Amino acid sequence: MSHLSIAPRNLLRVALPISLGTLVQFFVVLTDNYFLASVNQDAINGAGNAGLVYLTISMIAIGSGSAFQILIARRIGERRPELAHAALRSSMVIHLALGVTWAGVVFLSNHFGLLGALIGDPNVRAVFEPFLGIR
């Protein structure tokens, strides 16, 4: 059995792509907020709330992706490539279903005003719903 190296360099090779994916999402929300801050307070509040919904769903996907990455790496480390391949296939099917489900839930709840109903200010809601629809 080969030696598992937990040197900082090897750990960074795994952690950096995950961290960069999260950082990119943060910069998207930050950019939106920067430009909307010049419009008015309702615009930044509505977009900020929509961004939080979007980031929450993204974090669910990233977290489940990381879990499958760990499972696949474990199977490869056990020298069981057939189980690693099965985990990869399962991951792809589960993430496809997860993506379709979340997109449907957000679309329908936004279309019927269920998410917007959580926002008390009608001006903020008027920005939130179309912004989330675009996201």
N, C-alpha and C positions, 0 to 999 in steps of 0.2 A: 504494500500500500504506500502511496506517495505521501510526502509530508505536506500538510496544509500550512501555508504561510499566511500569517496574520500581520505581516509587516504593514506599517502605515501606508506605504505606497500601494500595496494590493487592496487594502480597505478603501482607499480613495478611488481606485479604479471602479469599484462597485458603487460607492456613495455619491460620487460627483455627478454621474448622469441622472440619478434620481433627484438630487438637489437642484441641478440645472433645469430640469423639467418644471419643478415647482417655482423656481426663480423666474422663468419665462412667463408663467401664468401671472405671477405677481407684477411683473413689468407691464403686462397688458392692462391689468386693472389700474396700475399707477398712471399709465399713459392716458387711459380714459378719464380718470379723475383729474389729471392735470388740465386737460383741455376743457372738460365740463365745468371746472371751477370758474372759468371765465364767463360762462353762460349765466348761471344763477345757482342759488343754494338748492332749489328743488331738483335741478338737473343732476347735481353731484350726489344728492341723497338717493334719488331714484336709481342712478347708474351704480352707485356704491352698493345698494341692496341687491341689485341684479348681479353684480360682480360677486357678492358673497354667496349667492345661490349657485352660481357657476363654479366658483372655487370649491365649494363643498362637494359638488358632484364630481369635479375633477379629482379631488383628494380621495374620494371613494375609489375611483378607477385606478389612481396611482397606488393606493394602498393594496388593493387586490392584485394589481400587477406585480408589486414587490413581493407579495406572499407567494405568488406562483413562481416568481424568479427564484426565491429561496427553495421552494419545493423541487424545481427542476435542477438547480445546482446540487441539492442534496442527493438526488437520484444519480446525477452524473458522478458525484463524489463516491457513491456506493458502487460505481461501475455497473449501473443498470440502465443502459441507454434506452431500452424499450419502455421502461417506466417513465423516463424523462420525456420521451417522445409522446407518450400517452398524456402526461401532465401538460405538455405544450398544446396538444390538440384540445384538451379540456379547457385550458386557459383561453384559447382562441374562441371556443364556442361560448363559454361563460361570459367573456368580455363582449362578444357580439350581442348576446342576449341582454347583458347589463346595459350596453350602450343604447340599444333599441328601447328597452324598458324605460330608462331614465329620460331619454329624449321624448318618449311618448308621455310620460308623467308630467314633465315640465311643460311640454307643448299644450297638453290638455288642461292642466291646472292654470296655466297662464291664459289660454284661450277663453276659458270659462270664468276667469277672474278670481280663482281660488287663492292664488298667491297674492294678487293685488289686494284682496280683501283683508290681508294681514297688515296692510299699511293704512294708517288712519288719515293721513293728509291726502286729499284728492289730487293736489298738484304733484306730489311725489309719485303717487300711483300712476298718474298720466305719463310720467317719464319711465317708471319702472317696467310697466308691461310691454311697451314697444321695444325697450332696450333689451329686456330678457328674450323677447321674441327674435331679435337679431342675433343674440349670443347663441 
